[in-house]
């Protein structure tokens, strides 16, 4: 997995995961690996352990816990649902929450619920393995993270357009 944000022509808040997954039940996998974060400042590496799968009513869920240097902890929770308009055109609402175990002043992250993203993406599957998408995401920071954003002159919430390519092998 990889995702990132570009702002004013430069990469900002980018991360890549290298995960190994193993089926533990019919629709569920456990995943383990590493996450490399590249944000303004020095890169950070985290150990990752999580579970992902298809819940009843076809909701795709993922919960991943991370442990970093100095015993920093983080949890990411994701939920998404795919609405098929045609066999190839898909609309996907999604929600992602990030929770941190302790504050990180260098990154402007407060302890507790730090951010939430809610969005809607539309993708076209040329093949199941290759599908470009566009969408809109509403982002909001909370508590200490919102305070740090305001202190740096950044609004704690906003809307952004997203685009990308879904590829799997």
Residue pairs with C-beta under 8 A, 6 or more apart in sequence:
1 16
1 17
1 19
2 14
2 15
2 16
2 17
3 14
3 15
3 164
4 11
4 12
4 13
4 14
4 15
4 38
5 11
5 12
5 13
5 14
5 160
6 12
11 38
12 39
12 40
13 39
14 37
14 38
14 39
15 35
15 36
15 37
15 38
16 35
16 36
17 33
17 34
17 35
17 36
17 48
18 33
18 34
18 36
19 31
19 32
19 33
19 48
19 50
20 31
20 32
20 33
21 29
21 30
21 31
21 52
22 29
22 30
22 31
23 29
24 30
24 51
25 53
27 53
27 54
27 55
28 51
28 52
28 53
28 54
29 51
29 52
29 53
30 49
30 50
30 51
31 48
31 49
31 50
31 51
31 52
31 64
32 48
32 49
32 50
33 47
33 48
34 45
34 46
34 47
34 48
35 45
35 46
35 48
35 66
36 43
36 44
36 45
36 46
37 43
37 44
37 45
37 46
39 107
41 106
41 107
44 68
44 69
45 68
45 69
46 66
46 67
46 68
46 72
46 74
47 66
47 67
47 68
48 64
48 65
48 66
49 64
49 65
50 62
50 63
50 64
50 65
50 76
51 62
51 63
51 64
52 60
52 61
52 62
52 63
52 64
53 60
53 61
53 62
54 60
54 61
55 61
58 81
58 82
59 79
59 80
59 81
60 78
60 79
60 80
60 81
60 82
61 78
61 79
62 76
62 77
62 78
62 79
63 75
63 76
63 77
63 78
64 75
64 76
65 73
65 74
65 75
66 73
66 74
66 75
66 76
67 73
68 74
72 100
72 101
72 102
72 104
73 100
73 101
73 102
74 98
74 99
74 100
74 101
75 98
75 99
76 96
76 97
76 98
76 99
77 96
77 97
77 99
78 94
78 95
78 96
78 97
79 94
79 95
79 96
80 92
80 93
80 94
80 95
81 92
81 93
81 94
82 90
82 91
82 92
83 90
83 91
83 92
83 93
84 90
85 91
87 125
88 124
88 125
88 126
89 122
89 123
89 124
89 125
90 122
90 123
90 124
90 125
90 131
91 120
91 121
91 122
92 120
92 121
92 122
92 123
92 133
92 135
93 118
93 119
93 120
94 117
94 118
94 119
94 120
94 121
95 116
95 117
95 118
95 119
96 116
96 117
96 118
97 113
97 115
97 116
98 113
98 114
98 115
98 116
99 112
99 113
99 114
100 109
100 110
100 111
100 112
100 114
100 145
101 111
102 111
103 109
103 110
103 111
103 144
105 148
108 145
108 148
108 149
108 152
109 144
109 145
109 148
110 142
110 143
110 144
110 145
110 146
110 147
110 148
111 143
111 144
112 142
112 143
112 144
113 142
113 143
114 141
114 142
114 143
114 144
114 145
115 139
115 140
115 141
115 142
115 145
116 139
116 140
116 142
117 137
117 138
117 139
118 137
118 138
119 135
119 136
119 137
119 138
119 162
120 135
120 136
121 133
121 134
121 135
121 162
122 133
122 134
122 135
123 131
123 132
123 133
123 134
123 166
124 131
124 132
124 133
125 131
126 132
128 168
129 167
129 168
129 169
130 165
130 166
130 167
131 165
131 166
131 167
132 163
132 164
132 165
132 166
133 162
133 163
133 164
133 165
133 166
134 161
134 162
134 163
135 161
135 162
135 163
136 159
136 160
136 161
136 162
137 159
137 160
137 161
137 162
138 157
138 158
138 159
139 157
139 158
139 159
139 160
140 146
140 156
140 157
141 148
141 149
141 156
141 157
142 156
145 156
146 156
149 155
149 156
150 156
